[in-house]
Amino acid sequence: MRALKVGARAGIVLATVGLAAWAAAALYLGPPHSTVGAVAIGAVGALAAVSAVLPRLRWWPLGLFAVAFVAFSIRWHEVEPSNDRDWQPDVAVLPFASFDGDLVTIHNVRNFDYRTETDYTPHYYDKTFDMRQLDSVDLIAVYWMGDAIAHIMVSFGFGGQDFVAVSIETREERGETYDTWKGFFRQYELTYVVGDERDLIRLRTNYRKDPPEDAYLFRTNAPPENVRRLFLSYLETINDLNEHPTFYNTLTTNCTTNVLMHTKVNPGNHRYSWKILLSGYAPLYTYELGRLDTGLPFEELKRRSHINAAAQAADQAADFSQRIRAGLPNPAASDPHE
């Protein structure tokens, strides 16, 4: 019985400390932005935790914390995502798709005219794609702070002639900057930027300098039927976000976890891995699943998939997408169940 009581008290302490810490962080970093509220619930949580380890358990501090946490929960669940904010120009316009049989028109494809990373002229266009020509999907990984962290994008190809890239990002308000910790607490909405590769790739290879970014484009061996299902899954989410905004989450709803979510429309192994959490290893994870060119050691494949020099040379060329792919390892479509 004594062991059970000790275990129960330990559980109460851990639960109280955990819930109080999470609530305090949410109030401080999340949309409520209440320093006073964060300090108050942290203090009440600490009091409740201390009361649980005293020789004689006192219930009123635990009851007080329970009331405070319920009040916080009600306030927290009132925080809802929105498409109606003063957005930064690069994420101000949402893309959407319309369908006519096998023809899909993507509206608001981003193709900014950059002078520097932050000095640009916004430009969007609409383009109709024939899904009967859809035959490839490429994985793009962009690194700026070591091997463990990368921004992951995908790009869909139509007969080697047309390409459209999708970047899953935070939709930041004017004046906001991204913060990893704030990303846990409903600070940012989620957006899918659909862009011309001359925008989404060239921004990162040609214009971002502080810090500089390294981009790698990995060709996949996904068969056309899998590519089509993946493409339609992306478009479904893109259209849904126009009507039902949702929050970005650093851990669960980000540029890598959402890519994995979309791949689940196809048969095969889609198990979660630490290589998804540490997004810089997502290309290695994809390689280990046999979806890249496994005829080369991964490090050699990665070296040969680096596209900064090609992107800088191609710059604004009309055949930018073809130039950055020239000479890249390109596995033929293989097992349709991969």
Residue, then its C-alpha position, 0 to 999 in steps of 0.5 A: m500500500r505504501a508503494l502504491k501511495v508513493g507511486a500515486r503521489a509521484g504520478i500527481v507531481l509529474a502530471t501537475v508539473g507537466l500540465a503546468a509547464w505546458a500551459a505556462a508555455a502556451l500562455y507565454l508563447g501562444p496567441p494569448h500572450s499573457t505573461v501574467g497568466a503564464v506566471a500565475i498558472g506556473a505558480v499554482g502548478a508548483l504549489a500543487a506539486v509541492s502539496a503532493v509531496l508533503p507528509r500530509l497531502r493537501w487537496w485544496p492546492l490541487g483543486l485550485f490548479a484543476v480550476a486554473f487548468v480548466a479555465f486555461s483549457i477553455r481559453w486555449h480552445e477559443v484560439e482558432p486559425s484564420n485566413d483573415r489576417d494581415w499576412q506577409p506578402d510572400v504568403a498573402v495569396l492562397p493557391f487553389a485548384s479547379f478541375d475539368g476531367d484530367l485537366v487541373t488548373i492551379h490558381n495563384v502559382r507564385n513566381f516572384d521577381y526577386r532582387t534580394e531575399t526581402d526585396y521582390t515584386p509579387h507575381y502569380y499566374d494560373k496554369t492548367f496541367d494535364m494529369r495524363q502527362l503527370d509522371s514524376v515527383d521529386l524530393i527537394a531538401v534545403y539545408w542551412m544549419g547542419d545535417a539534422i534540419a532541412h526544409i522539405m519540398v516536393s515538385f511534380g513533373f509533367g512529361g519533363q516539360d512543366f514542373v510545379a513545386v509545393s512548399i509547406e510553410t508557416r503563414e506568418e503575419r506582417g512583422e512576425t518571424y518564425d520561432t521553433w518554440k512558438g510553432f508548438f503553440r498555435q502561433y502560426e497558420l499552416t500554408y501550402v505555397v504552390g510555386d514556380e521552381r524559379d521562385l521556390i528553388r531559386l529563392r533558396t539557392n540564389y538569394r538567401k545569404d544569411p545564412p546561405e542555403d544548400a538545395y538538393l533535388f532527389r529524383t524518385n522512382a514513383p510510378p505515375e499512378n502513385v504520383r497522381r494520387l499524391f498530387l491529388s492529395y496535395l490539391e485536396t489539402i490546398n483547396d481545403l485550407n482555403e475554407h478551413p484554415t489550420f494551425y502549423n505545429t513544429l512537431t506534428t504538422n510541418c513540412t516533413t510530417n505533412v509530406l509523410m501524411h500525403t504519401k499514405v494515399n499510396p500502398g507501401n511502408h509509411r512508418y514514422s521514423w526519427k528521420i522524419l522528426l529530424s527532417g534533414y535525414a528525410p532524404l536518407y529515410t526515403y533512400e532506405l525505403g528504396r524510393l531514390d536511386t539506390g544504385l549509388p551510396f547515399e552520400e554519393l547520391k546526395r553529392r550529385s543531387h546538389i543543385n546550387a551551382a546549376a540553379q545559380a547558372a540557370d537563374q531566370a532561364a525559361d528552361f530553369s527546371q530542365r537545367i537544374r535536373a541535367g545530369l542528376p541521378n534519375p532512377a526509372a519507375s520501378d515497383p508500383h507498391e513502393 
